[in-house]
Amino acid sequence: MEAAPVPKPGNSRSGLSSNSLPVDLALNIVSYLEVTDVCSLGSCSQFWRCLCASDCVWIALYKRRWPALGAGSQPRAIEGGGEECSGDAKALSSPAQGWRVLYINKHRKMASAVTTVIKFVEQSSLNESLEVGYYLKAIADLGSMELGFEDVQLFLFARKQNVLLNLIGLHYSIFWLAVPPKDVAEALHRCKVSDRQVCVSWFKLGRWFYGFRLPDEHRSRKFSLGDLAMAKEEEVLAVLNRGAVHEVLRVQIKSSAASTT
């Protein structure tokens, strides 16, 4: 598939005269739009359709959504001369496809991979309760597929997903993607899931006191996703990130509704 030609401003069929918005400025503006906005704008006229299908627009969208993969699109030198690309890098360097097609294919691939993780969490949870081992495995699986923050918002922060998946997306964004907590909190608010409640319970090995081991400790904390994102529950974040290790014998995550039944 060849890249769509960028229309010339003097083209009468474009609906844009030569003294109207310059093409380079129009391209710059379009590159800051979201994918849905680009697609909507492309349906306005022949000029915008050609412009919104151009590679320079879709390469910006691709690298903004998957910055790690976009950075890996450059081939690396190999010993003995020549260059080597692997995985997405090979696809990105292929002249046979435009960036719009690459974006669509990558979106479908990510959607399929995330669906696998979602099904795993749903099968591993009982009455909206999830053991921390399954929780951390789901996060590791997201990391192995190099899920981007926009993917998290699209697939995991969606209101149709249960709060356990929202929490997994939050954890992955903060610890794996190193997204600033403020940005995560704003994304939760935009997706209308920041007020959802989660309850985390953990059991700690009893301390030794004058030769006697005290009873195991049980702790439970209920909080909103928004508060957790802003590190108002640092102890809970630390427990979730470590999992059941050392002095923590078991960690269980529940939705607030499940914890009250």
C-alpha positions, 0 to 999 in steps of 0.5 A, spaced: 500 500 500 502 506 497 502 512 502 497 517 500 499 523 497 499 530 500 494 535 497 497 541 494 494 547 497 492 550 490 488 544 488 481 546 486 478 540 488 481 540 495 476 545 497 482 549 500 485 555 496 492 557 495 491 563 500 488 558 505 491 554 511 498 552 509 499 544 508 505 544 513 501 547 518 495 543 517 499 537 518 502 539 524 495 541 527 493 534 525 499 530 528 496 532 535 489 530 534 487 523 537 486 517 532 478 518 532 479 525 531 483 524 525 478 519 522 473 524 523 476 530 520 478 525 514 471 525 512 470 532 511 473 533 504 478 530 499 483 535 501 482 533 509 481 525 506 488 525 503 492 529 508 489 525 514 491 519 510 498 521 509 504 517 513 507 523 516 500 524 520 500 516 522 507 515 524 506 521 529 500 517 532 504 510 532 510 513 535 505 517 540 501 511 542 507 506 542 513 510 544 518 504 545 516 500 539 516 507 535 523 508 537 525 501 535 523 502 528 530 504 526 535 498 524 541 496 528 548 495 525 550 488 526 557 485 526 560 484 519 556 490 516 549 491 514 543 492 519 538 488 522 531 489 524 526 484 529 519 484 530 516 491 529 522 494 527 522 489 520 514 491 519 516 499 520 521 499 515 517 495 510 516 500 504 510 495 502 505 498 507 503 505 509 503 507 517 496 507 517 496 500 515 501 499 520 497 502 526 491 499 524 494 492 524 498 494 531 491 496 534 488 489 532 494 485 535 494 489 541 487 488 542 487 481 541 493 480 546 490 484 552 483 480 551 487 474 553 490 478 559 483 480 561 480 473 560 486 470 564 484 475 570 476 473 569 478 466 570 482 467 575 478 471 580 472 468 584 467 473 586 471 479 584 477 477 588 484 475 585 490 473 589 496 477 588 500 471 584 495 472 578 495 479 579 502 480 578 502 475 572 497 479 569 501 485 569 508 482 567 504 479 561 502 486 559 509 488 560 511 483 555 507 485 550 509 492 551 503 495 552 502 503 551 499 508 556 494 509 551 492 502 550 491 502 558 486 507 557 483 504 551 482 497 554 483 497 561 480 503 564 474 502 560 468 503 564 465 496 562 471 492 565 471 491 572 475 494 578 480 489 578 482 490 571 482 498 572 487 496 578 491 492 574 492 498 568 493 503 574 499 498 577 502 497 570 502 504 568 505 507 575 511 501 576 512 499 568 511 505 564 513 510 569 507 514 568 507 520 573 501 519 578 498 525 576 497 523 569 494 516 571 489 520 576 487 524 570 486 518 565 482 515 571 478 521 572 477 522 564 475 514 563 470 515 569 473 510 574 477 514 579 472 513 584 471 505 584 473 502 590 478 496 591 479 492 598 486 489 599 487 484 604 494 481 606 496 477 612 503 478 615 507 473 619 507 474 626 513 478 630 517 474 635 517 477 642 522 474 647 522 468 644 515 467 642 512 468 635 506 473 636 499 471 632 499 472 624 497 479 623 491 481 618 490 488 615 485 490 610 485 497 606 479 500 602 481 505 597 479 509 591 483 508 584 484 515 584 487 515 591 491 510 590 494 513 583 496 519 587 500 515 592 495 516 598 495 509 599 503 508 599 503 502 604 498 498 599 502 500 593 508 497 596 504 490 598 501 490 591 508 491 588 512 486 592 506 480 592 506 474 597 514 474 599 518 474 605 513 477 611 507 477 607 504 470 607 498 472 602 495 478 599 488 478 596 485 484 592 477 485 592 472 490 589 469 494 594 462 491 592 465 484 593 468 485 600 461 487 603 458 481 601 
